[in-house]
């Protein structure tokens, strides 16, 4: 596994931990302000991870499309549009 992929997996594991922590906060009836602060942190981490994935995948799509695989570029563009709508 290359370095970029390792970094993405590391980010996802941290986010997974944040989500478990968020679940505990809700379970323990932690004050709303604290819960929302953690939701904001998770959301920010997800957005940053999405950007890292886009940057990693963009390189692959450019290489694939330069080899005549226009479908890969089209798929990437559709996925990027969905991501932007979500963000």
Backbone atoms as SQL, in Angstrom:
CREATE TABLE atoms (id INTEGER PRIMARY KEY, chain TEXT, resi INTEGER, resn TEXT, atom TEXT, x REAL, y REAL, z REAL);
INSERT INTO atoms VALUES
  (1, 'A', 1, 'UNK', 'N', 0.852, -1.178, 0.000),
  (2, 'A', 1, 'UNK', 'CA', 0.000, 0.000, 0.000),
  (3, 'A', 1, 'UNK', 'C', 0.899, 1.243, 0.000),
  (4, 'A', 2, 'UNK', 'N', 0.579, 2.213, -0.847),
  (5, 'A', 2, 'UNK', 'CA', 1.406, 3.409, -0.939),
  (6, 'A', 2, 'UNK', 'C', 1.104, 4.388, 0.210),
  (7, 'A', 3, 'UNK', 'N', 1.945, 5.393, 0.336),
  (8, 'A', 3, 'UNK', 'CA', 1.843, 6.350, 1.446),
  (9, 'A', 3, 'UNK', 'C', 0.520, 7.099, 1.463),
  (10, 'A', 4, 'UNK', 'N', 0.048, 7.523, 0.293),
  (11, 'A', 4, 'UNK', 'CA', -1.208, 8.284, 0.245),
  (12, 'A', 4, 'UNK', 'C', -2.369, 7.456, 0.776),
  (13, 'A', 5, 'UNK', 'N', -2.425, 6.211, 0.368),
  (14, 'A', 5, 'UNK', 'CA', -3.498, 5.327, 0.820),
  (15, 'A', 5, 'UNK', 'C', -3.397, 5.091, 2.326),
  (16, 'A', 6, 'UNK', 'N', -2.190, 4.928, 2.830),
  (17, 'A', 6, 'UNK', 'CA', -1.990, 4.740, 4.276),
  (18, 'A', 6, 'UNK', 'C', -2.488, 5.954, 5.044),
  (19, 'A', 7, 'UNK', 'N', -2.206, 7.143, 4.526),
  (20, 'A', 7, 'UNK', 'CA', -2.669, 8.373, 5.189),
  (21, 'A', 7, 'UNK', 'C', -4.188, 8.444, 5.208),
  (22, 'A', 8, 'UNK', 'N', -4.818, 8.053, 4.117),
  (23, 'A', 8, 'UNK', 'CA', -6.283, 8.076, 4.049),
  (24, 'A', 8, 'UNK', 'C', -6.870, 7.080, 5.040),
  (25, 'A', 9, 'UNK', 'N', -6.319, 5.874, 5.099),
  (26, 'A', 9, 'UNK', 'CA', -6.803, 4.878, 6.055),
  (27, 'A', 9, 'UNK', 'C', -6.604, 5.353, 7.489),
  (28, 'A', 10, 'UNK', 'N', -5.491, 6.009, 7.736),
  (29, 'A', 10, 'UNK', 'CA', -5.231, 6.546, 9.076),
  (30, 'A', 10, 'UNK', 'C', -6.283, 7.593, 9.449),
  (31, 'A', 11, 'UNK', 'N', -6.595, 8.468, 8.516),
  (32, 'A', 11, 'UNK', 'CA', -7.641, 9.474, 8.754),
  (33, 'A', 11, 'UNK', 'C', -8.974, 8.804, 9.052),
  (34, 'A', 12, 'UNK', 'N', -9.311, 7.786, 8.271),
  (35, 'A', 12, 'UNK', 'CA', -10.593, 7.098, 8.458),
  (36, 'A', 12, 'UNK', 'C', -10.657, 6.389, 9.810),
  (37, 'A', 13, 'UNK', 'N', -9.545, 5.826, 10.259),
  (38, 'A', 13, 'UNK', 'CA', -9.534, 5.193, 11.583),
  (39, 'A', 13, 'UNK', 'C', -9.726, 6.230, 12.688),
  (40, 'A', 14, 'UNK', 'N', -9.113, 7.406, 12.527),
  (41, 'A', 14, 'UNK', 'CA', -9.311, 8.474, 13.516),
  (42, 'A', 14, 'UNK', 'C', -10.767, 8.920, 13.540),
  (43, 'A', 15, 'UNK', 'N', -11.357, 9.052, 12.359),
  (44, 'A', 15, 'UNK', 'CA', -12.767, 9.450, 12.275),
  (45, 'A', 15, 'UNK', 'C', -13.645, 8.393, 12.928),
  (46, 'A', 16, 'UNK', 'N', -13.325, 7.134, 12.701),
  (47, 'A', 16, 'UNK', 'CA', -14.072, 6.044, 13.321),
  (48, 'A', 16, 'UNK', 'C', -14.032, 6.189, 14.851),
  (49, 'A', 17, 'UNK', 'N', -12.869, 6.521, 15.383),
  (50, 'A', 17, 'UNK', 'CA', -12.743, 6.749, 16.821),
  (51, 'A', 17, 'UNK', 'C', -13.561, 7.950, 17.279),
  (52, 'A', 18, 'UNK', 'N', -13.553, 8.991, 16.467),
  (53, 'A', 18, 'UNK', 'CA', -14.352, 10.169, 16.805),
  (54, 'A', 18, 'UNK', 'C', -15.842, 9.824, 16.836),
  (55, 'A', 19, 'UNK', 'N', -16.287, 9.014, 15.902),
  (56, 'A', 19, 'UNK', 'CA', -17.695, 8.614, 15.847),
  (57, 'A', 19, 'UNK', 'C', -18.051, 7.803, 17.092),
  (58, 'A', 20, 'UNK', 'N', -17.168, 6.874, 17.490),
  (59, 'A', 20, 'UNK', 'CA', -17.436, 6.100, 18.709),
  (60, 'A', 20, 'UNK', 'C', -17.517, 7.019, 19.922),
  (61, 'A', 21, 'UNK', 'N', -16.625, 8.007, 19.967),
  (62, 'A', 21, 'UNK', 'CA', -16.675, 8.980, 21.056),
  (63, 'A', 21, 'UNK', 'C', -17.968, 9.773, 21.044),
  (64, 'A', 22, 'UNK', 'N', -18.416, 10.125, 19.863),
  (65, 'A', 22, 'UNK', 'CA', -19.669, 10.853, 19.709),
  (66, 'A', 22, 'UNK', 'C', -20.850, 10.004, 20.202),
  (67, 'A', 23, 'UNK', 'N', -20.814, 8.728, 19.879),
  (68, 'A', 23, 'UNK', 'CA', -21.866, 7.828, 20.363),
  (69, 'A', 23, 'UNK', 'C', -21.896, 7.792, 21.889),
  (70, 'A', 24, 'UNK', 'N', -20.715, 7.751, 22.504),
  (71, 'A', 24, 'UNK', 'CA', -20.654, 7.754, 23.972),
  (72, 'A', 24, 'UNK', 'C', -21.203, 9.048, 24.550),
  (73, 'A', 25, 'UNK', 'N', -20.898, 10.165, 23.884),
  (74, 'A', 25, 'UNK', 'CA', -21.417, 11.444, 24.368),
  (75, 'A', 25, 'UNK', 'C', -22.944, 11.443, 24.376),
  (76, 'A', 26, 'UNK', 'N', -23.537, 10.953, 23.310),
  (77, 'A', 26, 'UNK', 'CA', -24.999, 10.907, 23.215),
  (78, 'A', 26, 'UNK', 'C', -25.551, 9.930, 24.250),
  (79, 'A', 27, 'UNK', 'N', -24.913, 8.786, 24.363),
  (80, 'A', 27, 'UNK', 'CA', -25.350, 7.770, 25.324),
  (81, 'A', 27, 'UNK', 'C', -25.314, 8.302, 26.753),
  (82, 'A', 28, 'UNK', 'N', -24.301, 9.095, 27.058),
  (83, 'A', 28, 'UNK', 'CA', -24.136, 9.648, 28.412),
  (84, 'A', 28, 'UNK', 'C', -24.885, 10.959, 28.616),
  (85, 'A', 29, 'UNK', 'N', -25.692, 11.324, 27.632),
  (86, 'A', 29, 'UNK', 'CA', -26.484, 12.558, 27.691),
  (87, 'A', 29, 'UNK', 'C', -25.622, 13.788, 27.977),
  (88, 'A', 30, 'UNK', 'N', -24.505, 13.854, 27.264),
  (89, 'A', 30, 'UNK', 'CA', -23.602, 14.997, 27.355),
  (90, 'A', 30, 'UNK', 'C', -24.326, 16.235, 26.838),
  (91, 'A', 31, 'UNK', 'N', -24.039, 17.409, 27.419),
  (92, 'A', 31, 'UNK', 'CA', -24.715, 18.634, 26.967),
  (93, 'A', 31, 'UNK', 'C', -24.604, 18.844, 25.453),
  (94, 'A', 32, 'UNK', 'N', -25.664, 19.387, 24.896),
  (95, 'A', 32, 'UNK', 'CA', -25.811, 19.574, 23.452),
  (96, 'A', 32, 'UNK', 'C', -24.622, 20.320, 22.837),
  (97, 'A', 33, 'UNK', 'N', -24.133, 21.342, 23.518),
  (98, 'A', 33, 'UNK', 'CA', -23.026, 22.142, 22.979),
  (99, 'A', 33, 'UNK', 'C', -21.802, 21.257, 22.747),
  (100, 'A', 34, 'UNK', 'N', -21.506, 20.379, 23.689),
  (101, 'A', 34, 'UNK', 'CA', -20.351, 19.493, 23.554),
  (102, 'A', 34, 'UNK', 'C', -20.545, 18.485, 22.426),
  (103, 'A', 35, 'UNK', 'N', -21.754, 17.956, 22.313),
  (104, 'A', 35, 'UNK', 'CA', -22.048, 17.007, 21.248),
  (105, 'A', 35, 'UNK', 'C', -21.915, 17.684, 19.889),
  (106, 'A', 36, 'UNK', 'N', -22.490, 18.868, 19.752),
  (107, 'A', 36, 'UNK', 'CA', -22.417, 19.579, 18.469),
  (108, 'A', 36, 'UNK', 'C', -20.989, 19.968, 18.110),
  (109, 'A', 37, 'UNK', 'N', -20.186, 20.266, 19.108),
  (110, 'A', 37, 'UNK', 'CA', -18.773, 20.568, 18.855),
  (111, 'A', 37, 'UNK', 'C', -18.073, 19.351, 18.259),
  (112, 'A', 38, 'UNK', 'N', -18.380, 18.177, 18.789),
  (113, 'A', 38, 'UNK', 'CA', -17.782, 16.950, 18.265),
  (114, 'A', 38, 'UNK', 'C', -18.326, 16.602, 16.877),
  (115, 'A', 39, 'UNK', 'N', -19.610, 16.861, 16.656),
  (116, 'A', 39, 'UNK', 'CA', -20.190, 16.640, 15.323),
  (117, 'A', 39, 'UNK', 'C', -19.468, 17.530, 14.314),
  (118, 'A', 40, 'UNK', 'N', -19.209, 18.760, 14.688),
  (119, 'A', 40, 'UNK', 'CA', -18.493, 19.686, 13.816),
  (120, 'A', 40, 'UNK', 'C', -17.084, 19.174, 13.512),
  (121, 'A', 41, 'UNK', 'N', -16.411, 18.638, 14.527),
  (122, 'A', 41, 'UNK', 'CA', -15.059, 18.106, 14.338),
  (123, 'A', 41, 'UNK', 'C', -15.073, 16.913, 13.386),
  (124, 'A', 42, 'UNK', 'N', -16.061, 16.031, 13.533),
  (125, 'A', 42, 'UNK', 'CA', -16.177, 14.862, 12.650),
  (126, 'A', 42, 'UNK', 'C', -16.476, 15.305, 11.221),
  (127, 'A', 43, 'UNK', 'N', -17.368, 16.263, 11.079),
  (128, 'A', 43, 'UNK', 'CA', -17.719, 16.773, 9.754),
  (129, 'A', 43, 'UNK', 'C', -16.493, 17.366, 9.063),
  (130, 'A', 44, 'UNK', 'N', -15.728, 18.143, 9.802),
  (131, 'A', 44, 'UNK', 'CA', -14.517, 18.743, 9.251),
  (132, 'A', 44, 'UNK', 'C', -13.510, 17.663, 8.849),
  (133, 'A', 45, 'UNK', 'N', -13.351, 16.655, 9.684),
  (134, 'A', 45, 'UNK', 'CA', -12.424, 15.563, 9.368),
  (135, 'A', 45, 'UNK', 'C', -12.866, 14.818, 8.114),
  (136, 'A', 46, 'UNK', 'N', -14.173, 14.613, 7.973),
  (137, 'A', 46, 'UNK', 'CA', -14.689, 13.924, 6.783),
  (138, 'A', 46, 'UNK', 'C', -14.437, 14.754, 5.528),
  (139, 'A', 47, 'UNK', 'N', -14.659, 16.058, 5.608),
  (140, 'A', 47, 'UNK', 'CA', -14.421, 16.912, 4.448),
  (141, 'A', 47, 'UNK', 'C', -12.958, 16.875, 4.032),
  (142, 'A', 48, 'UNK', 'N', -12.055, 16.946, 5.016),
  (143, 'A', 48, 'UNK', 'CA', -10.621, 16.905, 4.715),
  (144, 'A', 48, 'UNK', 'C', -10.231, 15.558, 4.111),
  (145, 'A', 49, 'UNK', 'N', -10.834, 14.501, 4.607),
  (146, 'A', 49, 'UNK', 'CA', -10.562, 13.179, 4.065),
  (147, 'A', 49, 'UNK', 'C', -11.081, 13.077, 2.637),
  (148, 'A', 50, 'UNK', 'N', -12.250, 13.644, 2.391),
  (149, 'A', 50, 'UNK', 'CA', -12.794, 13.664, 1.037),
  (150, 'A', 50, 'UNK', 'C', -11.863, 14.378, 0.076),
  (151, 'A', 51, 'UNK', 'N', -11.306, 15.477, 0.514),
  (152, 'A', 51, 'UNK', 'CA', -10.364, 16.222, -0.327),
  (153, 'A', 51, 'UNK', 'C', -9.119, 15.385, -0.599),
  (154, 'A', 52, 'UNK', 'N', -8.625, 14.697, 0.424),
  (155, 'A', 52, 'UNK', 'CA', -7.446, 13.839, 0.233),
  (156, 'A', 52, 'UNK', 'C', -7.744, 12.729, -0.763),
  (157, 'A', 53, 'UNK', 'N', -8.929, 12.154, -0.681),
  (158, 'A', 53, 'UNK', 'CA', -9.314, 11.093, -1.615),
  (159, 'A', 53, 'UNK', 'C', -9.430, 11.647, -3.028),
  (160, 'A', 54, 'UNK', 'N', -10.015, 12.832, -3.153),
  (161, 'A', 54, 'UNK', 'CA', -10.132, 13.464, -4.479),
  (162, 'A', 54, 'UNK', 'C', -8.749, 13.683, -5.081),
  (163, 'A', 55, 'UNK', 'N', -7.841, 14.214, -4.292),
  (164, 'A', 55, 'UNK', 'CA', -6.498, 14.473, -4.813),
  (165, 'A', 55, 'UNK', 'C', -5.807, 13.178, -5.227),
  (166, 'A', 56, 'UNK', 'N', -5.971, 12.143, -4.432),
  (167, 'A', 56, 'UNK', 'CA', -5.354, 10.849, -4.739),
  (168, 'A', 56, 'UNK', 'C', -5.970, 10.255, -6.001),
  (169, 'A', 57, 'UNK', 'N', -7.293, 10.271, -6.088),
  (170, 'A', 57, 'UNK', 'CA', -8.000, 9.650, -7.212),
  (171, 'A', 57, 'UNK', 'C', -7.846, 10.456, -8.496),
  (172, 'A', 58, 'UNK', 'N', -7.731, 11.768, -8.376),
  (173, 'A', 58, 'UNK', 'CA', -7.573, 12.610, -9.551),
  (174, 'A', 58, 'UNK', 'C', -6.337, 12.198, -10.345),
  (175, 'A', 59, 'UNK', 'N', -5.255, 11.927, -9.655),
  (176, 'A', 59, 'UNK', 'CA', -4.036, 11.484, -10.327),
  (177, 'A', 59, 'UNK', 'C', -4.302, 10.210, -11.120),
  (178, 'A', 60, 'UNK', 'N', -5.008, 9.260, -10.496),
  (179, 'A', 60, 'UNK', 'CA', -5.310, 8.001, -11.176),
  (180, 'A', 60, 'UNK', 'C', -6.196, 8.229, -12.393),
  (181, 'A', 61, 'UNK', 'N', -7.206, 9.083, -12.263),
  (182, 'A', 61, 'UNK', 'CA', -8.128, 9.332, -13.376),
  (183, 'A', 61, 'UNK', 'C', -7.431, 9.999, -14.546),
  (184, 'A', 62, 'UNK', 'N', -6.534, 10.906, -14.268),
  (185, 'A', 62, 'UNK', 'CA', -5.802, 11.577, -15.342),
  (186, 'A', 62, 'UNK', 'C', -4.937, 10.557, -16.084),
  (187, 'A', 63, 'UNK', 'N', -4.294, 9.691, -15.336),
  (188, 'A', 63, 'UNK', 'CA', -3.456, 8.663, -15.966),
  (189, 'A', 63, 'UNK', 'C', -4.326, 7.738, -16.814),
  (190, 'A', 64, 'UNK', 'N', -5.463, 7.282, -16.256),
  (191, 'A', 64, 'UNK', 'CA', -6.347, 6.367, -16.990),
  (192, 'A', 64, 'UNK', 'C', -6.920, 7.022, -18.244),
  (193, 'A', 65, 'UNK', 'N', -7.321, 8.301, -18.130),
  (194, 'A', 65, 'UNK', 'CA', -7.911, 8.959, -19.295),
  (195, 'A', 65, 'UNK', 'C', -6.859, 9.218, -20.366),
  (196, 'A', 66, 'UNK', 'N', -5.614, 9.430, -19.963),
  (197, 'A', 66, 'UNK', 'CA', -4.559, 9.627, -20.958),
  (198, 'A', 66, 'UNK', 'C', -4.246, 8.328, -21.700),
  (199, 'A', 67, 'UNK', 'N', -4.686, 7.206, -21.129),
  (200, 'A', 67, 'UNK', 'CA', -4.500, 5.907, -21.768),
  (201, 'A', 67, 'UNK', 'C', -5.748, 5.499, -22.538),
  (202, 'A', 68, 'UNK', 'N', -6.676, 6.455, -22.731),
  (203, 'A', 68, 'UNK', 'CA', -7.859, 6.197, -23.538),
  (204, 'A', 68, 'UNK', 'C', -9.075, 5.726, -22.760),
  (205, 'A', 69, 'UNK', 'N', -9.042, 5.773, -21.432),
  (206, 'A', 69, 'UNK', 'CA', -10.174, 5.335, -20.628),
  (207, 'A', 69, 'UNK', 'C', -10.994, 6.547, -20.188),
  (208, 'A', 70, 'UNK', 'N', -11.805, 7.068, -21.102),
  (209, 'A', 70, 'UNK', 'CA', -12.617, 8.251, -20.806),
  (210, 'A', 70, 'UNK', 'C', -13.706, 7.944, -19.782),
  (211, 'A', 71, 'UNK', 'N', -14.124, 6.703, -19.700),
  (212, 'A', 71, 'UNK', 'CA', -15.168, 6.321, -18.748),
  (213, 'A', 71, 'UNK', 'C', -14.706, 6.568, -17.305),
  (214, 'A', 72, 'UNK', 'N', -13.437, 6.330, -17.016),
  (215, 'A', 72, 'UNK', 'CA', -12.908, 6.558, -15.675),
  (216, 'A', 72, 'UNK', 'C', -12.994, 8.040, -15.316),
  (217, 'A', 73, 'UNK', 'N', -12.682, 8.892, -16.270),
  (218, 'A', 73, 'UNK', 'CA', -12.766, 10.330, -16.027),
  (219, 'A', 73, 'UNK', 'C', -14.220, 10.765, -15.841),
  (220, 'A', 74, 'UNK', 'N', -15.120, 10.229, -16.649),
  (221, 'A', 74, 'UNK', 'CA', -16.549, 10.549, -16.506),
  (222, 'A', 74, 'UNK', 'C', -17.066, 10.124, -15.130),
  (223, 'A', 75, 'UNK', 'N', -16.689, 8.923, -14.699),
  (224, 'A', 75, 'UNK', 'CA', -17.112, 8.434, -13.386),
  (225, 'A', 75, 'UNK', 'C', -16.587, 9.340, -12.273),
  (226, 'A', 76, 'UNK', 'N', -15.336, 9.756, -12.425),
  (227, 'A', 76, 'UNK', 'CA', -14.752, 10.641, -11.420),
  (228, 'A', 76, 'UNK', 'C', -15.494, 11.977, -11.369),
  (229, 'A', 77, 'UNK', 'N', -15.820, 12.520, -12.526),
  (230, 'A', 77, 'UNK', 'CA', -16.533, 13.795, -12.568),
  (231, 'A', 77, 'UNK', 'C', -17.897, 13.681, -11.894),
  (232, 'A', 78, 'UNK', 'N', -18.601, 12.595, -12.109),
  (233, 'A', 78, 'UNK', 'CA', -19.907, 12.388, -11.472),
  (234, 'A', 78, 'UNK', 'C', -19.759, 12.281, -9.954),
  (235, 'A', 79, 'UNK', 'N', -18.769, 11.522, -9.524),
  (236, 'A', 79, 'UNK', 'CA', -18.537, 11.369, -8.084),
  (237, 'A', 79, 'UNK', 'C', -18.151, 12.703, -7.448),
  (238, 'A', 80, 'UNK', 'N', -17.350, 13.473, -8.149),
  (239, 'A', 80, 'UNK', 'CA', -16.940, 14.783, -7.649),
  (240, 'A', 80, 'UNK', 'C', -18.147, 15.712, -7.528),
  (241, 'A', 81, 'UNK', 'N', -19.027, 15.670, -8.487),
  (242, 'A', 81, 'UNK', 'CA', -20.241, 16.498, -8.424),
  (243, 'A', 81, 'UNK', 'C', -21.089, 16.116, -7.208),
  (244, 'A', 82, 'UNK', 'N', -21.215, 14.806, -6.936),
  (245, 'A', 82, 'UNK', 'CA', -21.971, 14.367, -5.752),
  (246, 'A', 82, 'UNK', 'C', -21.308, 14.843, -4.473),
  (247, 'A', 83, 'UNK', 'N', -19.976, 14.779, -4.429),
  (248, 'A', 83, 'UNK', 'CA', -19.236, 15.224, -3.247),
  (249, 'A', 83, 'UNK', 'C', -19.434, 16.720, -3.014),
  (250, 'A', 84, 'UNK', 'N', -19.370, 17.491, -4.076),
  (251, 'A', 84, 'UNK', 'CA', -19.535, 18.946, -3.945),
  (252, 'A', 84, 'UNK', 'C', -20.940, 19.277, -3.451),
  (253, 'A', 85, 'UNK', 'N', -21.955, 18.570, -3.945),
  (254, 'A', 85, 'UNK', 'CA', -23.322, 18.793, -3.467),
  (255, 'A', 85, 'UNK', 'C', -23.461, 18.483, -1.989),
  (256, 'A', 86, 'UNK', 'N', -22.679, 17.494, -1.504),
  (257, 'A', 86, 'UNK', 'CA', -22.741, 17.097, -0.108),
  (258, 'A', 86, 'UNK', 'C', -22.038, 18.115, 0.774),
  (259, 'A', 87, 'UNK', 'N', -20.940, 18.675, 0.303),
  (260, 'A', 87, 'UNK', 'CA', -20.098, 19.544, 1.127),
  (261, 'A', 87, 'UNK', 'C', -20.706, 20.858, 1.454);
